[in-house]
């Protein structure tokens, strides 16, 4: 076997040890660098059929002969296949973003990268076809609900998103629906997965989709564009740079302005082997409408634009072919379309078929078969036990008009190949080693050859295993190969299933570990006020948990919730999936995967922010904020309140010595979170975290008092987090109210009359009796009956006005029905219709009922004075007046930083509508 190692070179996307397009740079070694491939005589160079760069990126690999460059051909950028094209509409260069004057430009036949001729030699962004090979640490994406995104571009084909497209909920990646299978698994690495243990993080670079007015950190010139996919941005710290400048930026990322608020990824550990990214980040599946198999196969149809081009073409010299990339695509009837001349060379057609699937391999190693030929080959293989028993029908030198319209890409059998073996988490000074394999090569012989190259020759083979990794964009799948597995046969089987899948598969040498499997699962929706033994019994009865693998470690009896520690991946997955279909005492159970926060590794100045968002508040703004905060922070520190409430977040942060809380919602949501905090405070290492508010509700009186505004109206989420970081600490009184009506109810079991038990509630803002309470109750009932109509703050206030007007003629003599005693002294009540006990100087969407005039008898009310103010209202007219106040205008931007963060981290402009 011939072997070579790639050492020391930096990956094209910035960062030693980083993963491909992300360049997250958490590894100790440096990423591999793909050198510029030798050009073919085709204009632009780098076309199919060219020799591939060797492992070190300096030349052809073993057994390959260099092809001399054409003297008239510019040097080829990484992986691109440029050709000169005639421009028929205004076009911009993807490198310099300037307009391409004249009628000619250079376009990559695979990824549609467009360039001036003068810019070709400077292009550093690699072609989509080689992007998977540049990812060192594959991390799957989290694609949310498809939507329309203004002036955004697909990261795969670089074309505008003029149709419903997907956006990753964790990183700033946009992609067409049928480009999803070709997207790199290069999402941000937000936690350790039981292996990595590095404290240094490098920039996680993502190309394009920047505002046109943002400026480069290096040269201070504008680096964004609304016309093309251009410019670079770090997904952690938000730093921006030109594609020509970002390589000189210091590789280490310090997380930027929000570093003290971000939960560092190296401090979070989650064994996520059997859970998707949606599960790990608790993203509600009710809003996730992505097809289940979007990552397993290509959507039926062509690449973006090719079907349209085929339909509108009237050129009789062209024909359209259906191309399947393997047996799996045939079974699913999922294909790509290519348009070729009526008379074309076979090699050109094979080359076009490979381009449709973003395959960067020599077209001479592949051939096309008809569906009938493939079926005959499968039958022969099944009958005789080997693919060599059926020879592929030789295709003509040229394709002609009479050929079938559907073809399958088939890889020609090889006697030997050169494959890359990656060292996974081994701390070595190289990204991968290249090994030549033949028909006799097994997983064991490969490891025997690789370990000396990694400097581990003195160790036993039993300490390592060879793992096959499929880097799907939606889910990264790992499979340990047996020692006797024939690698060449394995490659053949993968290519037979899917050529694209082979392009996304690589092999890792992994060190065996004795680490104990531990998955923490938060289970809510259980009956309240039970013991740990009773909860265990309920779980055994309804979920058939295995007590030798599952332990109840935490009990939140007041909430009807427990936390399970599970020592088996398959058992954890089974329980998690079963919870979704389990109801206990007419209540649906809730299961949430909880990561472990290694609080001892937190920096001394780190005070991470725990974010709670109610997506039902503020129309769609709450949902958009969820996405924005997941991108700005570590998504593990952002919790959706409709998915399990506040307790999973407080439990996850329970051992953190210092943290703060941001609640995004109305006053009711704030009360919900503060109530949960009160219940769990005694179990927190930080028992009194400071709480900030982003008001999304109708009244937002507490938000007004604390100067967070009358309601969120689209401010930059980054600016909001900065304001939280700079906010002053103040104290606020909270009151416990005992409601004891002393009514009696009849017990249906024994017929006896029992007194109704008193109710205890926590009050933050105010408590009303009479017309105020009646109006709020009617509004609550209206929203419960038709929640879909209450998606606008303005509409909600209108409902308050309408309900209030209906009660304007009602007369209530409340002073005759109640008695008020303050400090053990009776207070004579005037003719009032409502009595309000106020803790804050704001009521009913901003009214100061206590009054702003100075009164020598009383001090000005404060939220921390330990006193309650008691106010009587004489009628509903008081409320109607306040609800007619004009809506607060949105705040204007404060400069380029706002614009930068709005575009960089999913501000509301251009978001999902």
C-alpha positions in Angstrom: 0.0 0.0 0.0 1.1 3.5 -0.8 0.5 6.1 1.9 0.8 9.9 2.3 -0.1 12.4 4.9 -1.5 15.9 4.8 0.2 18.0 7.5 0.3 21.4 8.8 -1.5 23.2 6.0 -4.5 25.5 6.9 -7.9 24.8 5.5 -9.3 27.1 2.9 -11.9 28.3 5.3 -9.8 29.6 8.0 -8.9 27.7 10.6 -6.6 25.0 11.8 -8.6 22.0 12.8 -11.8 23.7 11.7 -14.5 22.0 9.8 -14.7 22.9 6.1 -16.9 25.8 5.3 -17.3 26.4 9.0 -13.7 26.4 10.0 -14.8 26.1 13.6 -11.3 25.2 14.4 -11.8 23.2 17.6 -9.3 20.5 16.8 -5.7 20.6 17.8 -4.4 19.8 14.4 -4.8 21.9 11.4 -7.3 21.3 8.5 -6.3 20.0 5.2 -5.7 22.5 2.4 -7.0 21.7 -1.1 -4.5 23.0 -3.6 -5.4 24.3 -7.0 -6.0 21.3 -9.3 -4.1 21.1 -12.6 -6.0 22.5 -15.4 -7.4 20.7 -18.4 -7.2 22.4 -21.8 -10.7 23.7 -21.2 -10.9 27.4 -20.8 -10.8 28.2 -17.1 -9.3 24.9 -16.1 -10.3 22.6 -13.3 -12.8 20.7 -15.5 -13.9 17.1 -15.1 -11.3 14.5 -16.1 -8.5 16.4 -14.6 -6.1 14.7 -12.1 -7.0 15.3 -8.5 -4.5 17.1 -6.1 -2.5 14.9 -3.9 -3.0 14.6 -0.2 -0.7 17.5 0.6 -2.5 19.7 -2.0 0.8 20.1 -3.9 0.3 17.9 -6.9 -1.3 14.7 -8.3 -1.8 11.8 -6.0 -0.3 8.3 -6.2 -0.6 6.8 -9.7 -1.6 10.0 -11.4 0.2 11.8 -14.1 0.1 15.6 -14.2 -1.6 17.3 -17.2 0.2 20.4 -18.4 -1.7 23.7 -18.3 -2.7 25.6 -21.4 -0.7 28.7 -21.6 -3.8 30.7 -22.3 -5.8 29.3 -19.4 -5.9 31.2 -16.0 -5.0 29.2 -12.9 -7.9 27.2 -11.7 -9.4 28.0 -8.3 -10.2 25.1 -5.9 -12.5 22.6 -7.7 -14.2 25.1 -10.1 -14.8 24.3 -13.8 -15.0 27.7 -15.4 -16.1 28.4 -19.0 -16.5 31.6 -20.9 -20.2 32.6 -21.2 -22.1 35.2 -23.0 -24.0 37.5 -20.6 -27.6 38.3 -21.5 -28.5 40.3 -18.3 -26.8 42.5 -15.7 -24.3 40.3 -13.9 -22.0 40.8 -10.9 -18.7 39.1 -10.0 -18.9 36.8 -7.0 -15.4 37.6 -6.0 -15.2 41.4 -6.1 -19.0 42.1 -6.3 -18.4 44.6 -9.1 -20.5 44.7 -12.3 -19.2 42.7 -15.2 -19.0 45.0 -18.1 -19.3 43.7 -21.6 -20.9 40.5 -22.9 -18.5 37.9 -21.5 -17.8 36.5 -18.1 -16.5 33.2 -16.6 -18.9 30.9 -14.9 -18.4 27.6 -13.0 -20.3 24.8 -14.7 -21.0 23.2 -11.4 -21.7 25.9 -8.7 -22.5 28.9 -11.0 -19.7 31.0 -9.5 -19.4 34.0 -11.8 -16.2 36.0 -12.2 -14.3 38.6 -14.2 -11.4 37.1 -16.1 -9.1 39.3 -14.1 -10.5 37.9 -10.8 -10.2 34.2 -11.7 -6.6 33.9 -10.3 -7.7 35.4 -7.0 -10.8 33.2 -6.3 -10.3 31.3 -3.0 -13.9 30.1 -2.4 -14.0 26.4 -3.4 -16.6 24.9 -5.7 -19.6 23.2 -4.1 -18.4 19.9 -5.5 -15.3 19.7 -3.3 -16.8 21.4 -0.2 -17.6 18.1 1.6 -14.0 17.1 1.4 -13.0 20.2 3.3 -15.1 19.6 6.3 -13.1 18.2 9.2 -15.7 18.1 11.9 -19.1 17.4 10.3 -22.1 18.9 12.1 -25.6 18.5 10.7 -27.9 21.5 10.0 -31.2 22.2 11.6 -33.6 23.2 8.7 -36.8 24.9 9.9 -40.0 25.7 8.1 -39.6 26.6 4.4 -40.2 30.2 3.6 -39.5 33.1 1.3 -36.3 35.1 1.9 -35.7 38.4 0.2 -32.4 39.0 -1.5 -30.9 35.8 -0.1 -28.8 33.3 -2.1 -28.5 29.5 -2.0 -25.2 28.4 -0.5 -25.1 25.4 -2.9 -26.0 26.7 -6.4 -25.4 30.4 -5.5 -28.7 31.3 -7.2 -31.3 33.7 -5.7 -33.9 32.1 -3.4 -36.9 32.9 -5.6 -38.9 30.0 -4.3 -39.7 28.6 -0.9 -36.3 27.7 0.7 -34.8 26.4 3.9 -32.8 28.2 6.5 -30.7 26.6 9.2 -32.1 27.4 12.7 -28.5 27.5 14.1 -26.3 29.0 11.5 -26.8 31.5 8.7 -27.2 29.0 5.9 -29.9 29.4 3.2 -30.5 26.7 0.6 -33.1 25.7 -2.0 -35.4 22.8 -1.2 -33.8 20.6 -3.8 -30.3 21.7 -2.9 -30.6 20.5 0.7 -29.1 17.1 0.0 -25.9 18.8 -1.4 -25.4 21.2 1.5 -22.3 20.5 3.6 -22.8 19.3 7.1 -20.8 22.3 8.3 -23.0 23.8 11.0 -21.7 25.4 14.1 -20.4 23.0 16.7 -22.3 24.0 19.8 -21.4 21.2 22.2 -19.0 18.3 22.8 -20.3 15.0 21.8 -18.4 12.9 24.3 -15.1 13.1 22.5 -13.8 16.6 21.9 -12.0 18.4 24.7 -10.5 21.6 23.4 -10.8 25.1 24.8 -9.8 27.1 21.8 -12.3 27.9 19.1 -11.6 29.4 15.7 -13.8 31.5 13.5 -16.7 29.7 12.0 -16.8 31.3 8.5 -19.9 31.4 6.4 -20.0 33.0 2.9 -22.4 35.6 1.7 -25.9 36.9 2.4 -24.5 40.1 3.9 -26.1 43.5 3.7 -24.5 45.7 1.0 -23.4 48.4 3.5 -21.4 46.2 6.0 -17.6 46.8 6.2 -14.6 44.5 6.2 -12.8 44.1 9.5 -9.4 44.1 7.7 -9.6 46.8 5.0 -12.6 48.7 6.4 -14.3 48.8 2.9 -17.8 47.5 2.2 -17.7 43.7 1.8 -21.3 42.8 1.5 -23.6 42.6 -1.5 -27.3 42.3 -2.1 -26.6 41.1 -5.7 -24.5 38.0 -5.2 -23.3 35.6 -2.6 -20.1 37.3 -1.4 -18.2 38.2 1.7 -17.4 36.2 4.8 -18.9 36.3 8.3 -18.0 34.4 11.5 -21.1 32.7 12.9 -19.8 33.1 16.5 -18.5 36.6 16.8 -20.1 38.2 13.8 -16.8 39.6 12.3 -17.1 40.4 8.6 -14.5 40.4 5.9 -13.9 40.2 2.1 -13.1 36.7 0.7 -9.7 38.2 -0.1 -9.2 39.5 3.4 -10.6 37.0 5.9 -7.6 34.7 5.6 -5.4 37.3 7.5 -7.8 37.6 10.4 -6.5 36.1 13.6 -7.9 32.5 13.5 -8.9 32.3 17.2 -12.5 33.5 17.8 -13.2 35.3 21.1 -17.0 35.3 20.6 -17.1 39.1 20.1 -19.2 41.6 22.1 -21.5 38.9 23.5 -18.7 36.7 24.8 -19.7 37.1 28.5 -23.3 36.1 27.6 -22.6 33.1 25.4 -22.5 29.6 26.9 -19.1 28.3 25.5 -19.5 25.2 23.4 -16.6 23.5 25.1 -18.6 23.7 28.4 -21.6 21.8 27.0 -21.6 18.1 26.7 -24.3 16.1 25.0 -24.3 12.5 23.9 -26.4 12.9 20.8 -25.7 9.8 18.8 -29.4 8.8 18.3 -31.0 12.3 18.3 -31.4 14.7 15.5 -30.3 18.3 15.8 -34.0 19.3 16.1 -34.2 17.1 19.2 -30.9 18.4 20.7 -31.9 22.0 20.4 -35.5 21.5 21.4 -36.9 23.0 18.2 -40.6 22.4 18.2 -41.5 19.9 15.5 -45.0 21.4 15.2 -43.4 24.2 13.1 -40.9 21.9 11.3 -42.5 20.9 8.0 -39.4 19.7 6.2 -40.0 16.3 4.5 -38.7 13.4 6.5 -36.4 12.2 3.7 -35.2 15.5 2.5 -31.6 14.6 3.4 -31.8 10.9 2.3 -32.6 11.5 -1.3 -32.8 14.3 -3.9 -36.2 15.8 -4.4 -37.9 14.6 -7.5 -36.9 17.0 -10.2 -33.9 18.9 -11.5 -31.4 21.3 -10.0 -32.7 24.9 -9.5 -33.5 26.4 -12.9 -32.7 23.4 -15.1 -36.3 22.3 -15.5 -37.3 25.8 -16.3 -34.6 26.1 -18.8 -35.6 22.8 -20.4 -39.3 23.9 -20.6 -38.7 27.2 -22.2 -36.0 26.0 -24.6 -37.1 26.0 -28.2 -33.7 24.9 -29.5 -34.3 21.7 -31.5 -30.6 20.8 -31.1 -31.0 20.2 -27.4 -32.5 17.3 -25.4 -33.3 16.7 -21.7 -32.3 13.5 -19.8 -33.4 12.2 -16.4 -30.3 11.2 -14.4 -30.4 8.9 -11.3 -27.4 8.7 -9.1 -27.9 5.2 -7.9 -30.4 2.4 -7.0 -31.8 4.4 -4.1 -32.8 7.3 -6.4 -34.4 4.9 -8.8 -36.5 3.3 -6.0 -37.7 6.8 -5.0 -38.1 8.0 -8.6 -35.9 11.0 -7.6 -33.8 12.4 -10.4 -32.0 15.4 -11.8 -32.4 16.8 -15.3 -29.6 17.7 -17.6 -29.9 19.4 -21.0 -27.4 18.3 -23.7 -27.0 18.7 -27.4 -28.9 16.2 -29.6 -25.5 14.9 -30.7 -23.0 14.8 -27.8 -20.0 12.8 -26.9 -20.5 10.1 -24.3 -17.9 11.7 -22.0 -19.6 15.1 -22.2 -22.9 13.6 -21.1 -21.3 11.7 -18.2 -19.5 14.8 -17.2 -22.8 16.8 -17.2 -24.5 14.0 -15.2 -21.8 14.2 -12.5 -22.0 18.0 -12.4 -25.8 17.7 -11.8 -24.9 15.8 -8.6 -21.9 18.0 -7.7 -19.5 15.2 -8.1 -15.8 16.1 -8.5 -14.3 12.9 -9.9 -12.8 11.8 -13.2 -15.7 11.1 -15.6 -13.7 8.3 -17.1 -14.3 6.3 -13.9 -18.1 6.4 -14.6 -20.6 5.3 -17.2 -24.3 5.7 -17.8 -26.7 2.7 -17.9 -30.3 2.6 -18.9 -32.8 1.4 -16.2 -33.1 -1.9 -18.1 -29.4 -2.5 -18.1 -29.2 -1.7 -14.4 -32.0 -4.1 -13.6 -30.2 -6.9 -15.6 -27.0 -6.1 -13.8 -28.7 -6.4 -10.4 -30.3 -9.7 -11.4 -27.0 -11.1 -12.5 -25.3 -9.9 -9.3 -28.0 -11.5 -7.2 -27.8 -14.8 -9.1 -24.1 -15.3 -9.6 -22.8 -13.4 -6.6 -20.6 -10.8 -8.3 -21.1 -7.7 -10.4 -18.3 -8.9 -12.8 -20.7 -11.5 -14.1 -22.6 -8.9 -16.1 -20.6 -6.6 -18.3 -22.0 -3.2 -18.9 -23.4 -2.6 -22.4 -21.0 -0.4 -24.2 -22.4 3.0 -24.9 -22.0 4.7 -28.3 -19.3 7.3 -28.7 -22.0 9.9 -29.2 -25.5 10.2 -27.8 -28.2 10.7 -30.4 -31.8 11.7 -30.5 -33.1 8.2 -30.2 -31.5 7.3 -26.8 -33.7 6.6 -23.7 -34.5 9.6 -21.6 -33.6 8.1 -18.2 -30.1 6.9 -17.2 -28.2 5.8 -14.1 -24.7 6.9 -13.2 -22.7 3.8 -12.6 -19.1 3.6 -11.2 -16.7 1.4 -13.1 -15.2 -1.3 -10.9 -11.6 -0.7 -9.7 -8.8 -2.9 -8.6 -7.4 -0.3 -6.3 -8.2 3.2 -5.0 -6.6 5.9 -2.8 -8.8 6.9 0.2 -8.3 9.5 2.9 -8.4 8.4 6.6 -9.1 11.1 9.1 -7.8 11.0 12.7 -11.0 12.1 14.3 -10.3 13.4 17.8 -6.7 12.1 17.9 -4.4 15.0 18.8 -2.0 14.7 15.8 -0.5 17.4 13.6 -2.3 16.4 10.4 -5.7 16.5 8.9 -5.7 13.1 7.2 -3.6 10.5 5.7 -4.0 8.9 2.2 -3.9 5.1 1.9 -3.9 3.0 -1.3 -6.2 0.0 -0.9 -6.9 -3.0 -3.1 -9.3 -6.0 -3.1 -7.5 -7.5 0.0 -7.6 -4.4 2.1 -9.8 -4.7 5.3 -10.6 -2.2 8.0 -7.9 -3.9 10.2 -5.2 -3.7 7.6 -6.0 0.0 6.9 -5.7 0.8 10.6 -2.4 -1.1 10.7 -1.1 1.1 7.9 -2.5 4.4 9.3 -1.5 4.3 12.9 2.3 4.6 12.2 1.6 7.6 10.0 -0.2 9.1 13.0 2.6 8.4 15.4 0.6 5.7 17.2 2.5 2.7 16.0 3.3 1.5 19.5 -0.3 1.1 20.5 -2.4 -2.0 20.0 -4.9 -2.2 17.2 -7.6 -3.2 19.7 -7.5 0.4 21.0 -8.9 1.7 17.7 -11.7 1.2 15.3 -12.5 2.4 11.8 -15.7 4.4 11.5 -17.6 5.2 8.3 -19.2 8.7 8.5 -22.0 9.8 6.2 -22.1 13.6 6.3 -25.7 14.2 5.5 -26.8 17.9 5.8 -29.6 16.9 8.1 -28.0 14.2 10.1 -24.5 12.9 10.4 -24.5 9.1 10.6 -21.7 6.9 12.0 -21.1 3.2 11.5 -18.3 1.2 13.0 -16.8 -1.3 10.4 -15.8 -4.8 11.4 -12.1 -5.7 11.3 -12.8 -8.1 8.3 -14.8 -5.5 6.3 -13.4 -5.3 2.7 -13.0 -1.6 2.1 -13.1 -1.7 -1.7 -16.3 -3.7 -1.6 -17.7 -1.2 0.9 -16.9 1.7 -1.5 -18.6 -0.2 -4.4 -21.8 -0.7 -2.4 -22.0 2.9 -1.4 -21.6 4.1 -5.0 -24.1 1.6 -6.1 -26.6 3.0 -3.7 -25.8 6.7 -4.4 -22.9 8.4 -6.1 -23.8 11.5 -4.1 -23.6 9.5 -0.9 -20.1 8.4 -1.7 -19.1 12.0 -2.1 -20.4 12.7 1.4 -18.8 9.6 3.1 -15.4 9.5 4.7 -13.5 7.2 7.1 -12.2 8.0 10.6 -9.8 6.2 12.9 -11.4 6.5 16.3 -9.8 5.6 19.7 -12.0 3.3 21.8 -13.3 4.9 24.9 -14.5 3.5 28.2 -16.7 6.6 28.8 -20.1 5.7 30.3 -23.1 6.6 28.1 -25.3 9.2 29.8 -28.3 10.8 28.3 -30.4 13.2 30.4 -34.1 13.4 29.5 -36.6 15.9 31.1 -40.1 14.4 31.3 -43.0 16.8 32.0 -46.8 16.5 32.0 -46.8 14.0 34.9 -49.2 14.3 37.9 -48.0 16.8 40.5 -46.9 16.3 44.1 -45.7 12.7 43.9 -42.6 11.0 45.2 -39.7 9.7 43.1 -40.9 6.1 43.7 -44.4 7.0 42.5 -43.0 8.7 39.4 -40.8 5.7 38.7 -43.9 3.4 38.9 -45.9 5.6 36.5 -43.0 5.6 34.0 -42.6 1.8 34.2 -46.3 1.4 33.7 -46.6 3.8 30.7 -43.1 3.7 29.1 -41.8 0.3 30.2 -38.6 1.9 31.4 -35.8 -0.5 32.4 -34.7 0.4 35.9 -31.3 -1.0 35.4 -30.7 1.5 32.6 -32.9 4.5 33.7 -32.6 6.4 37.0 -34.8 9.3 38.2 -32.2 11.9 39.3 -34.3 15.0 39.9 -38.0 15.5 40.9 -40.0 18.7 40.4 -43.1 17.6 42.1 -44.9 20.9 42.0 -44.6 20.9 38.2 -45.1 17.2 37.6 -41.7 16.7 36.1 -38.7 14.5 36.5 -35.2 14.2 35.0 -34.0 10.8 33.9 -30.4 9.6 33.5 -30.3 6.9 30.8 -27.1 4.8 30.3 -28.1 3.3 26.9 -28.5 5.2 23.6 -31.1 2.9 22.2 -33.2 3.0 25.4 -33.0 6.8 25.5 -34.2 7.0 21.9 -37.0 4.6 22.6 -38.3 6.5 25.6 -38.0 9.8 23.8 -40.1 8.7 20.9 -42.6 6.9 23.0 -43.2 9.9 25.2 -44.7 11.8 22.1 -47.6 9.3 22.0 -48.1 8.9 25.8 -50.9 10.5 27.8 -51.1 10.2 31.6 -54.3 11.3 33.3 -55.5 13.1 30.2 -52.3 15.0 29.9 -49.7 14.7 27.1 -46.2 13.9 28.3 -43.3 16.1 27.2 -39.8 14.8 26.6 -36.7 17.1 26.2 -33.1 16.2 25.8 -31.0 18.1 28.3 -27.2 18.7 27.8 -24.8 18.8 30.6 -23.2 22.1 31.5 -19.7 21.6 32.8 -19.8 24.6 35.1 -16.2 24.2 36.3 -14.9 25.0 32.8 -16.8 28.3 32.5 -14.5 31.4 32.4 -14.5 33.4 35.5 -16.0 36.4 33.8 -18.7 34.4 32.0 -22.3 35.0 33.0 -24.3 33.2 30.4 -27.8 34.4 29.5 -30.7 31.9 29.8 -33.3 33.0 27.2 -37.0 32.1 27.3 -39.2 32.9 24.3 -42.9 32.5 24.0 -43.5 32.1 20.2 -47.2 32.7 20.7 -46.6 36.3 21.9 -46.3 39.2 19.5 -47.6 37.5 16.4 -44.7 35.8 14.5 -42.1 38.0 16.2 -41.5 35.5 19.0 -40.8 32.8 16.4 -38.4 35.0 14.5 -36.6 36.0 17.8 -36.1 32.3 18.6 -34.2 31.9 15.4 -32.2 35.1 15.9 -31.2 34.3 19.4 -30.1 30.8 18.4 -27.7 32.3 15.9 -26.4 35.0 18.2 -25.9 32.7 21.2 -25.3 29.0 21.8 -28.7 27.5 20.8 -28.5 25.3 23.9 -29.2 28.4 26.1 -32.4 29.4 24.2 -35.7 27.7 25.3 -39.1 27.8 23.7 -41.6 28.1 26.5 -44.4 26.2 24.6 -42.1 23.2 24.6 -41.9 22.2 28.3 -42.0 25.6 30.0 -39.2 27.2 32.0 -38.2 24.3 34.1 -35.9 22.5 31.6 -33.9 25.7 31.2 -33.6 26.3 34.9 -32.6 22.7 35.4 -29.9 22.9 32.8 -28.5 26.1 34.4 -28.9 24.8 38.0 -25.1 24.4 38.6 -23.9 27.6 36.9 -22.6 30.0 39.6 -23.7 33.1 37.8 -26.3 33.6 35.1 -29.0 36.0 33.9 -32.4 35.5 32.4 -34.1 37.1 29.4 -37.9 36.5 29.1 -39.5 37.3 25.7 -43.2 37.6 26.0 -46.1 39.4 27.7 -46.6 40.1 31.4 -48.3 36.7 31.7 -45.2 35.0 30.3 -42.9 37.0 32.7 -45.1 35.9 35.6 -44.9 32.3 34.5 -41.1 32.4 34.4 -40.8 34.2 37.7 -43.2 31.7 39.3 -41.1 28.8 38.1 -37.9 30.6 39.4 -39.5 30.9 42.8 -40.3 27.2 42.9 -36.8 26.1 41.8 -34.7 28.8 43.5 -33.6 26.6 46.4 -32.0 24.1 43.9 -30.0 26.7 42.0 -26.3 27.5 42.6 -27.3 31.0 41.5 -30.5 31.5 43.5 -31.2 35.1 42.5 -30.5 35.5 38.8 -31.3 38.9 37.3 -34.2 38.9 34.9 -34.6 41.1 31.8 -37.8 41.5 29.7 -38.4 41.8 25.9 -42.1 42.8 25.9 -44.1 40.9 23.3 -47.5 41.1 24.9 -50.5 43.4 24.8 -50.1 45.5 28.0 -46.4 45.0 28.8 -46.7 47.1 31.9 -43.7 45.5 33.7 -41.6 46.1 30.5 -42.6 49.8 30.5 -41.6 50.2 34.2 -38.2 48.6 33.7 -37.6 50.7 30.6 -37.7 47.8 28.1 -40.4 49.7 26.1 -44.0 49.4 25.4 -43.6 46.5 23.1 -41.1 44.9 20.7 -41.4 46.4 17.2 -38.5 44.8 15.3 -35.4 46.2 17.0 -32.1 44.5 16.2 -31.8 41.3 18.4 -28.1 42.0 18.8 -28.7 45.4 20.2 -31.3 43.9 22.6 -28.6 41.5 24.0 -26.1 44.3 24.4 -28.8 46.3 26.3 -29.3 43.3 28.6 -25.6 43.1 29.2 -25.4 46.8 30.1 -28.6 46.9 32.2 -28.7 48.1 35.8 -29.6 45.7 38.6 -32.8 46.7 40.5 -35.0 45.0 43.0 -38.7 44.4 42.6 -41.3 43.4 45.2 -43.2 40.1 44.7 -46.4 39.4 46.6 -48.1 36.2 47.7 -51.9 36.5 47.5 -54.3 34.2 49.3 -57.7 34.0 47.7 -60.1 32.4 50.1 -63.7 32.8 49.0 -65.0 30.5 51.8 -67.5 29.0 49.3 -68.6 25.4 49.8 -68.8 22.7 47.2 -70.6 19.4 47.2 -68.4 16.3 47.2 -70.0 13.9 44.7 -68.5 10.8 46.4 -70.0 11.1 49.9 -72.5 13.9 49.4 -70.9 16.0 52.1 -70.4 19.7 51.8 -66.7 20.7 51.9 -65.2 24.2 51.9 -63.4 25.1 48.7 -59.6 25.2 49.4 -58.0 28.7 49.2 -55.9 29.6 46.2 -52.4 31.0 46.5 -51.0 33.1 43.6 -47.8 35.2 43.1 -48.3 38.8 42.0 -45.8 40.9 40.2 -47.8 43.7 38.6 -51.3 44.2 40.0 -54.4 42.4 41.1 -57.9 43.6 40.3 -61.4 43.1 41.6 -64.5 44.2 39.7 -64.6 45.7 36.2 -60.9 45.3 35.6 -60.9 41.6 36.4 -64.1 41.0 34.4 -62.7 42.7 31.4 -59.4 40.7 31.6 -61.4 37.4 32.0 -63.6 38.1 29.0 -60.5 38.8 26.9 -58.9 35.6 28.1 -61.9 33.6 27.1 -62.0 35.2 23.7 -58.4 34.3 23.1 -58.8 30.7 24.3 -61.7 30.2 21.9 -60.0 31.6 18.8 -56.2 31.8 19.4 -55.5 32.2 15.7 -57.0 35.7 15.7 -54.9 37.0 18.5 -51.6 37.4 16.7 -51.3 41.2 16.6 -50.7 43.5 19.6 -52.9 46.2 17.9 -55.7 43.7 17.3 -55.5 42.5 20.9 -55.9 46.1 22.2 -58.8 46.5 19.9 -60.5 43.5 21.5 -60.0 45.1 24.9 -61.7 48.3 23.6 -64.6 46.4 22.1 -65.2 44.3 25.3 -64.9 47.5 27.4 -67.4 49.4 25.3 -69.9 46.5 25.8 -69.7 47.0 29.5 -69.7 50.8 29.5 -73.4 50.9 30.5 -73.2 48.3 33.2 -73.5 49.7 36.8 -71.8 48.0 39.7 -72.0 49.1 43.3 -68.8 47.4 44.3 -68.5 49.5 47.4 -71.6 47.9 48.8 -70.3 44.3 48.3 -66.7 44.5 49.7 -64.9 45.8 52.7 -61.4 47.1 52.4 -59.0 47.0 55.3 -55.5 48.5 55.1 -53.0 48.1 57.9 -55.8 46.9 60.1 -57.9 50.0 59.5 -61.1 50.0 57.6 -61.2 52.3 54.5 -64.5 53.8 53.4 -65.0 53.2 49.7 -66.6 55.7 47.4 -68.9 54.6 44.5 -66.4 52.5 42.5 -66.7 49.7 40.0 -63.2 48.3 40.4 -60.5 47.9 43.0 -56.9 47.5 42.0 -53.9 46.5 44.1 -50.8 47.8 42.3 -47.1 46.9 42.8 -45.7 48.8 39.8 -46.5 52.4 38.5 -48.1 51.1 35.3 -51.5 49.5 34.6 -53.6 48.8 31.6 -50.9 49.3 28.9 -49.1 52.2 30.5 -51.4 54.2 32.7 -50.1 55.6 36.0 -53.1 55.2 38.2 -51.4 56.6 41.3 -50.9 59.8 39.4 -47.8 61.9 38.6 -48.7 64.9 40.7 -46.8 65.4 43.9 -48.8 64.6 47.1 -47.3 65.6 50.4 -49.1 62.8 52.1 -47.5 60.0 50.1 -44.2 59.1 48.6 -43.9 58.3 44.9 -44.5 54.6 44.5 -41.5 52.4 43.7 -41.3 48.7 42.7 -39.0 47.9 45.6 -40.5 49.9 48.4 -42.2 46.9 50.1 -45.6 48.6 49.7 -48.8 48.0 47.7 -50.9 50.9 46.3 -54.6 50.5 46.3 -56.6 52.4 43.6 -60.3 52.4 42.9 -61.7 53.0 39.4 -65.1 54.4 38.8 -65.9 52.9 35.4 -64.7 51.3 32.3 -64.1 54.7 30.7 -60.7 54.8 32.5 -59.6 51.7 30.5 -61.0 52.8 27.1 -59.1 56.0 27.3 -55.8 54.2 27.8 -56.4 51.6 25.1 -56.8 54.4 22.5 -53.3 55.6 23.0 -51.3 55.6 19.7 -49.0 52.7 19.0 -45.4 53.4 19.7 -43.3 54.0 16.6 -40.3 51.6 16.0 -37.0 52.9 17.1 -34.6 54.0 14.4 -31.3 52.4 13.8 -28.2 53.7 15.5 -25.6 53.1 12.7 -23.9 50.4 10.7 -23.6 48.0 13.6 -27.4 47.6 13.7 -27.5 47.0 10.0 -24.7 44.6 10.2 -26.2 42.4 12.9 -29.7 42.6 11.4 -28.4 41.0 8.2 -25.8 38.8 9.9 -27.9 37.1 12.5 -31.4 36.9 11.1 -33.0 40.2 11.9 -36.7 40.5 11.0 -36.1 42.2 7.7 -36.2 39.5 5.0 -37.2 36.8 7.6 -39.9 34.2 7.3 -43.3 35.8 6.9 
